[in-house]
Amino acid sequence: PSMIDTLEQADIRDVWDEIRPGIEYTKRKTGALWRPEDIYAACISNRAFVYIGETGFIVVQPGQNMFNGKSEMFIWIAYAQGEKNIERFQSAVDDLADDHGFDKMTMWSCRPGFDRIPGWKAVATVYERELG
């Protein structure tokens, strides 16, 4: 399979110069509060992990839902160049989560929603994808 069908774990120190532009682009596009250095530090300390594909990368954090105890893979950043990359990457991301025994995946995204209601400001939407 092409690398887009798989994600290979990488040491952030080895791929930092390659992925930093995508991290900075994602931060600018989303207005995220984190800094690129937060991602680097989290990966160095094994609190987050970077996986590389043919046209992009993903940074994930393992976690546990505090209410039901289920294991969750939080997708901190997913970045890829080209068209239809969500569709192209999704099976690889599913495989990654499944291979590590996660019960579900979560991610945050700044999508419009309650911003039409006075007093509400869209900060993030939490998406979940059930596994199994």
N, C-alpha and C positions, 0 to 999 in steps of 0.2 A: 504493500500500500504506500501511497505517497505520504510525505510527512504531515500533510494537512489532516490525514486520517489518524494520525497519532500525535501525541504530545510527549516530548522527551524532557525529563527533569534536567535542569541546568543549575550550575553554581552561579549565583548572581554576579560574583566577581568576574566570571569569565564572559558574561553576556551583557554586562551593564552598559558599555558604550553602544552596543547594538540596539538595546531595548529602551534606553533612556528617552530618545526622541518620541517614541510611542507613549511612554509614561507621561511626558510633559504635554503632549497633544491631548491625551485623555484628561489630564488635570485642567487644562485650559477649556476644553469643550464642556466639561461637566461642572466647573467651578468647585471642585472638591476641596475639602479642608486639609487633606493630607498633603505632604510634600514628597517629591521623589525620594528624598533621603529617608523618609519613613519606610518606604517599601524596601530600600536597600538594607536598612537596619533590621527590619522584620525578617528578611530572608537570611541575613548573616546569623541571626540569633535563632533560626529555625522556628519562628512564629509564623512565617509565610514561606511559600515555595513558588518558584517560577518554572514554567514548562514552556518549551519552545516548539512551534510548529513551522511549517514551510513558509507561511506568509505572516506569521504573527506570534503572539505569546499570551500566556495567561498567568496571573498571580493569584494564588489561592491561600486561604487560611483554614486550617481545621478547627472545628469547634463543636460545642455541644449545646443543644437547646436547653436553656435553664428551666423550662417549664415541663418538658416531657422526657428529657434525658437523651433524645435521639442525636446521633452524630450528624453534623452538618459541614459541608464544604462551602465556605464563603468565597465567592468569586469577587476578589477585590478589583482586578482589572482584567479585561479581555480586550485585546487589541489585534487587529488584522487589517491588512491592506487588500483592496480588491472588492469585488461584488459578491453578495450572498455568503459572506464569511460566517454569519451566525449559523446558517444551515450547514456549511461545510465543517465548521468546528464542533457543532453540537454533539455529534456522535463520539468524537474524541474526548470531549469534556465529560460526557456520560460515562465513557469507558474509564476515564481517570477516577471519577468519583466511585464507580462500582468496584474498580480494582483495589481501592483503599477502604472499601466497606462502609462508605457513608450512607446514611438513610435518606438524605436530601441535600440539595444544593440551594444556596441563597445568594442573592446579589442585591445591590442597591442601585437605583438609577434615578436621575432627575427628570422625570417625565411630567408633563402638565396634568393637572387633575383638579384639585380643589382650589386652584388659583382664581376661579371665577366667583368663588364665594368670599365676600369681604372678610378680611382678617386672617385668611389662610394663605400660606406661601408654600409652594411645592419645594421641598428640600430633598426628598428621596422617596422612591417606591421600592418596597421589598418584594422581590420575585422569588418564588420557590418552585422547584421542580422535583416532584416525588420520584423516587427511584424504586425499581423492583416491581 
